[in-house]
Amino acid sequence: MKIFILAAFVAVVASQGYPKPQYPKPQYPKPQYPTPEYPAPAYPTPAYKAPAYPGPAYPSPAYAKTPEYAPMPYSFNWAVKDDPSYNDYAHQETADDKGYVTGSYRTLLPDGRTQIVDYKADDYTGYVADVKYEGEAKEYKPAYKPAGYPSPAYPSPSYPSPSYPSPAYPAPKYPTKY
């Protein structure tokens, strides 16, 4: 009983805490540092003569200016349409003799839509693309295809199946919903 009372007394005293001491803020004088005065460095004159290198014995290379060719007009296109593999792509592009390029490409997306990109490019505006989509997005579900080969037919084993005694504890019951 005495120990219980002593423990309660220690707990009450410890919970009151100690008062924080109030000390005045110390006042320090601003430090005064003298500016150092160093003499200018004095280096002795070198005892050797500065080396004199002769000029190169070969002429400096004269590179010919790379010729700038005018833009060449061109036009191309290609397309792939393969229904069994669901591949449907196309691309066409045309350029004129002033460096102005226009074109478009299209691709079939996995969600069933077709993405069409029309673009133009030149030295002034750079590459500018207009992206459009045709069709409606559908949930992508790959078609299930059973294996193209029959399941193996192994002969049944010649030994009997093992029989184990059931455990002495009840089977665990797991929740169906969380």
Residue, then its C-alpha position, 0 to 999 in steps of 0.5 A: m500500500k505504501i508503494f502504491i501511495l509513493a508511486a501516485f505521489v511521484a506521478v503527480v509531481a512528475s506530471q506538473g512539470y518544471p517551470k522554464p527558467q527565464y534568462p535575459k537575452p545576452q547582449y554581445p558587442k558587434p565584432q570589429y574586424p580590422t581590414p587586412e593590408y597585404p603588400a602587392p605580390a612581387y614576382p621575380t622576372p623569369a630567368y629564361k627567354a619566352p619560347a618562340y614557336p615557328g608557324p605551321a609548315y602546312p597551310s591551314p585547311a580551306y573547307a569548301k562550303t557545303p552546297e545548299y540544295a533547293p527542296m525537292p518535291y515528292s509525293f508518296n503513300w502506302a496502306v496496310k489493310d489486313d482484316p485477320s490481324y486487325n491491322d489497318y494503317a495508311h500514310q500519305e505525304t506531299a512536299d513542294d519545291k519551297g519546303y512545304v510538307t503536308g500529309s496525313y496518316r491513320t491507324l486503327l486503335p485497340d478500342g475500335r476507333t480510327q485515329i486520323v492525323d493531318y499535318k503540315a510542316d515548313d521552316y516558319t511554323g514548324y510541325v502542326a498536327d490536327v488529330k481526329y478520331e472516327g468511331e466510338a471507343k469500345e471496351y477491348k476484349p480479345a476473343y478467346k480461342p481454344a487451343g488448336y490441339p487436343s488435350p493429351a491423353y495419358p494412361s491412368p497410373s497403375y498404382p492406387s491413389p493415396s488416401y490420407p486421413s481427414p484432419a482432427y480440426p475443423a475445416p477453416k471457413y473463409p469469408t466470401k466478401y470483404 
